[in-house]
Amino acid sequence: MTSRQSAGEADKLVRRYLAQLDAALRDVDASRREEILAEVHGHIEEGRTGLDPGDAASVRTLLYKVGDPAAIAAEAGAPPPGSRRWDAWAPWLIIFGPVASGLGWIAGMLILWTSPTWSRRDQLIATFVPLAGLAALFFGLVATLHAAAGCPGHVPALHAAAACTTKGFTLPLGVAILLAVAGLAAHLLPPIHLMRTRRQQRSTFA
């Protein structure tokens, strides 16, 4: 690994730490939150002055000494992260909750919105995008079956128009399939992002 790559890894650790602290402080007054972030950032930069800029291990040790973002947020008056132990369930409940049981989705939302693990942007995206994706997936599958049933097989040219006519609005088969695939992606990607964010936060102090 080159020195530039090592320095980039060290900077990435600092950015991830500050993002975690920002998320943990989201329920603290905005001016106080900015003050704490600036103070901690300054402390980190001061500590890095005596370190090799590319030494990621030393930066990780420095961040460990600065403290757990959740502990710093608790000292600042942020609500305790009581739902952290349930965080791993939130993405799965968001994926399967609407299909298996509406109560499962509601439980996933409660975990998502009461946990300091994710930012407000992540929470909003994970709330609305998967539902829209599920609706698109449903209509895409219905439209695909509808389009496929419209022309069940090869028919003579004189009767092709009548044989391929279906009641109501019909999407072209390719468009219907594309809608279903896009809906599936929209339903799955936000929860997957929640999983990755949670793993990244846990790995900072691993």
N, C-alpha and C positions, 0 to 999 in steps of 0.2 A: 504494500500500500504506500503510495507516495505521500509526501508531507502535505500536499494540497488536499488530497483525499482525507487524510487524518484530521486536518483542520476543519474540513467540511463536516466530518462526523461529529467533532466536538461542538461546532456551532449548532448542528442539528439537535444535539442533546440539550443545549441551553434553550433553544427555541421551543422544543417539546416541553421542557420543564415549565417555562413561562406560560405556555398555552394551558398546561394543566392547572397552574396557579390561577390564571385568569378564569378558567371554568369553575374552580372551587370557590372563587370570590364573587361569583355572579350575583349572589343575593346580598352582597355588601354594598353600601352606598357607593355610587359611581366615583365620586371624588376621592373617597377613602380607598377604593379599589385601585385607582390609578396611582395613588400615593404609595401603596404597598408594592405594586408592581415595579414602580420606578426605584424604590428603595432596594428591593431584592435584586433587581437587574444590576443596579450599581454595585451592590455587594458582590455579586457574581463576577462582574468585570474587574473589580478590584482584586478579587481572589485569583483571577486568571493572569494578572500581570506578572506573577512570579512563576508561572507555569509555561511549559512548552505549548504554543498555540495548537499544535497538532496532536497533543497527548490526550486522547479521548478518555483513557482510563483515569487520568488525574482530574479531568473535568467531571467525570461521573462521581469520583470521590468527593469533590468540592460540592456538587449538588446534594450529595447525601448528607454532608455536614450542614448545608444551608437548612435542610429539613424537608419533610414531606409536605407537599402543597396543601394537603387536606388539614394537616396540623397547623400550618400557618394561617389558613383560612379560619379554622376554629378559634384561634387566638384573636382573630380580627372580628369575631362575632358571627361568622357564617354558621348556618344550621349544621349540625353534625350529619355526616354522610351515612345515615342509618340504613339506607337501601343499597349500599355498595355490594353487600353479599348477594343481592338478588340481580345485580347488573347483568350477569351472564344469561339470565332468562329473558331479558327484554327483547333482544333481536329475534329469538325463536318464537316468542309469543306474538310479535308483530307479523312474522311470516305466516305462522299457522293459526293464530288466534281467530282471524276473520273466517277461516274455512271450518275449523273444528268447533269453535264456540265464540260468540261475541264477547263473552266474559273473559276469555283468554286474551283477546285484543285489549280490552279495558285494563286488565292487569298489567299487560306490557306497557301501556301508556302511563299508568301510575308509576311503574318503576322508572320509565324513561324520564318523566318530568320531575321526579323527586330526587333523582340522582345527580350529583355534581360531576359525574364522569364525562358527560357530553355537554357541548356548548349549546346555546339557544338555537343557533342555526341548524345544528345536527338534529335537535329535537323537533324543530318545525318540519324539516325535510322528512324525517322518519315518521312523522305523524300523517302527513298528507300525500306524499308521493307514493308510498306502497298501496294506499287505498285507491288512488287514481290508477295505478298500475294493475291492481286486481280487477277493477272495472273494465279497463282496456283489454285485459286478458280474457275476461268472460265474453265481452262482445266480439272480440277477435275470434274466439273459438266458435261462437254461435254463427258468426258471419262465414267462417271457413266451412262449417258443416252445411250451412245454407247454400253457399256457392257451389260446393261439391255436389250437393243433391240436385242442383238445378240442371246439370248435364250428366246424368248417370252413365252414359256411354255414347258410342258413336251412333248417330241417327242420320237418316237420309237428309239431303240438303233441303228438300221441299218442306220438311217437317222440323228442321233444326230450330227455327225461331220459337215454334210452339213448345217443343220439347224442353228448351232451356229457359223457359219463362217461369219465374217463381213469383209468388205473391209478396208484395211489399218491396222495400228497398234492399238491394243486394249489392254488396261490395265485390269487386273483382277478387278472385281467389288469392292472387299474390298479395294484394293490399290487406286482405283479411288475415293472412298468415303473418305478414309484417306487423300488423296491429297486435296480434297475440304475442309475438316474440318481444316486441317493445314493452307490452304490458308486463310480461314475466320479468324482464330486466328491471323495470321500474319498481316492481314489487320486491325484488330480491336485493338489489344493490344498496339501498339505504341501510337495511339491517346488517348487511355484510360490512358496510363502513363503520357501523357502531361496534361490531366485533373487533375490527382492526384498531379502532381508536382505543378501546378498552385494553387490548393487548399491548399497545404502544405505551400506555400510561403505566401498566404493571411492569413493563420491561425496564423502565427508567431506573428503578431501584433494585433490579434483579442482580 
